[in-house]
Amino acid sequence: MELAYKLDSYGRPAWIALTVLGFMAWWPLGLAILAFTIGSGRMGCGAKRGFARWREEGEDAMRGMFGSRFGRGSQSSGNRAFDEYREDTLRRLEEEQKDFRGFLDRLRQAKDKAEFDQFMTERRNRPAPAPEQDAGQQG
């Protein structure tokens, strides 16, 4: 990993050069280096994973379409009725999103509680281990 730290000190161009050299030497090596750089986030395109990445990309797209934070402080379209409709719709969508996230939190909590209750029930119903007796101490 000393090589990785050294290349990190030079930045992204060093990783790109290493990847190109890897492909020139032997294509599986280049492919392995490329997968490592993307997966470790060194290329800046693989650092965020899962649902959070998609949610942030969606929020960025909404900001691009409607201005800062879903229309708050965005420029007027010139049609006052449309601007009011847009504000009301975005406010309603934000409230629904907040309610849905709350629902998901309650659902996760209920699932965790059910799993814990099942564990405790199984633990209570498990037979108690019999005490071990030494063969030489029979009475």
C-alpha distance (Angstrom), angle and dihedral (degrees) to the residues before:
residue distance angle dihedral
M1 . . .
E2 3.77 . .
L3 3.81 87.4 .
A4 3.81 90.0 54.6
Y5 3.82 92.0 52.8
K6 3.78 90.6 47.6
L7 3.82 92.0 50.7
D8 3.81 90.6 45.7
S9 3.79 88.8 58.4
Y10 3.83 88.8 58.2
G11 3.79 93.1 45.5
R12 3.77 135.2 -142.0
P13 3.85 97.0 -29.3
A14 3.81 89.9 62.9
W15 3.80 91.3 53.2
I16 3.80 91.0 48.4
A17 3.80 91.0 50.2
L18 3.81 91.2 48.9
T19 3.80 90.6 49.7
V20 3.81 92.2 50.5
L21 3.81 91.3 47.7
G22 3.79 89.4 48.6
F23 3.80 91.1 54.1
M24 3.79 90.5 47.4
A25 3.81 92.7 51.0
W26 3.82 98.6 42.8
W27 3.81 124.9 -19.9
P28 3.86 96.4 -134.6
L29 3.80 88.6 55.1
G30 3.79 91.3 51.5
L31 3.79 90.5 47.4
A32 3.81 91.0 50.7
I33 3.80 91.9 50.2
L34 3.81 90.8 47.9
A35 3.81 91.9 50.3
F36 3.81 90.5 48.5
T37 3.79 94.5 49.7
I38 3.80 93.7 47.4
G39 3.81 94.7 42.3
S40 3.79 94.4 48.1
G41 3.80 92.3 49.5
R42 3.79 94.1 -117.4
M43 3.80 90.9 127.4
G44 3.79 92.2 49.8
C45 3.80 93.8 -121.8
G46 3.80 104.6 88.2
A47 3.78 105.1 41.2
K48 3.81 97.6 99.0
R49 3.77 116.7 59.9
G50 3.75 137.7 -179.3
F51 3.77 131.7 5.3
A52 3.81 95.2 -23.2
R53 3.79 90.6 64.4
W54 3.82 92.2 52.5
R55 3.79 92.7 45.7
E56 3.81 91.9 51.4
E57 3.80 91.7 47.3
G58 3.81 89.5 50.6
E59 3.79 91.7 49.3
D60 3.81 89.9 49.2
A61 3.79 90.1 51.6
M62 3.82 90.9 49.6
R63 3.80 90.6 50.0
G64 3.78 89.4 51.2
M65 3.79 91.6 51.5
F66 3.79 100.0 40.3
G67 3.78 106.4 19.9
S68 3.77 129.6 -113.8
R69 3.82 117.1 -0.6
F70 3.78 97.9 -8.3
G71 3.75 100.0 -47.5
R72 3.78 102.8 -33.5
G73 3.76 105.6 136.4
S74 3.79 93.2 -0.4
Q75 3.73 122.3 146.1
S76 3.76 119.4 -88.8
S77 3.77 117.9 -103.5
G78 3.78 89.7 -143.8
N79 3.79 92.1 -110.7
R80 3.78 109.4 96.3
A81 3.82 95.0 -165.0
F82 3.80 91.1 52.9
D83 3.80 92.0 47.3
E84 3.82 90.7 53.0
Y85 3.81 91.2 46.4
R86 3.80 90.7 49.3
E87 3.81 92.3 49.6
D88 3.82 92.1 48.7
T89 3.81 92.5 47.0
L90 3.79 93.5 47.9
R91 3.80 91.9 46.8
R92 3.81 89.9 50.2
L93 3.82 91.6 48.3
E94 3.80 91.2 50.1
E95 3.81 90.2 51.0
E96 3.81 91.0 48.7
Q97 3.80 90.1 48.7
K98 3.81 90.8 51.2
D99 3.83 91.1 47.9
F100 3.80 91.4 48.2
R101 3.79 92.6 50.4
G102 3.80 88.5 50.4
F103 3.80 89.5 50.2
L104 3.81 90.9 51.2
D105 3.81 90.6 50.1
R106 3.81 91.2 51.1
L107 3.80 90.4 46.6
R108 3.81 91.8 52.2
Q109 3.79 90.5 47.1
A110 3.83 91.6 50.5
K111 3.81 91.1 48.8
D112 3.80 91.5 49.6
K113 3.81 90.9 48.5
A114 3.82 91.7 49.5
E115 3.81 91.3 50.1
F116 3.81 91.1 48.2
D117 3.81 92.5 47.9
Q118 3.81 90.0 49.8
F119 3.81 90.4 50.5
M120 3.81 92.1 50.0
T121 3.82 91.6 47.7
E122 3.80 91.5 51.0
R123 3.78 90.1 46.7
R124 3.82 92.9 51.5
N125 3.82 92.4 47.3
R126 3.79 94.0 49.5
P127 3.82 111.8 108.6
A128 3.76 114.8 -108.8
P129 3.81 113.9 -107.1
A130 3.82 112.7 -104.3
P131 3.81 114.2 -116.7
E132 3.77 111.6 -105.7
Q133 3.81 117.2 -117.5
D134 3.76 125.9 -153.5
A135 3.79 114.6 -121.1
G136 3.83 92.3 -133.2
Q137 3.84 96.6 53.6
Q138 3.76 103.4 63.5
G139 3.74 113.5 141.9
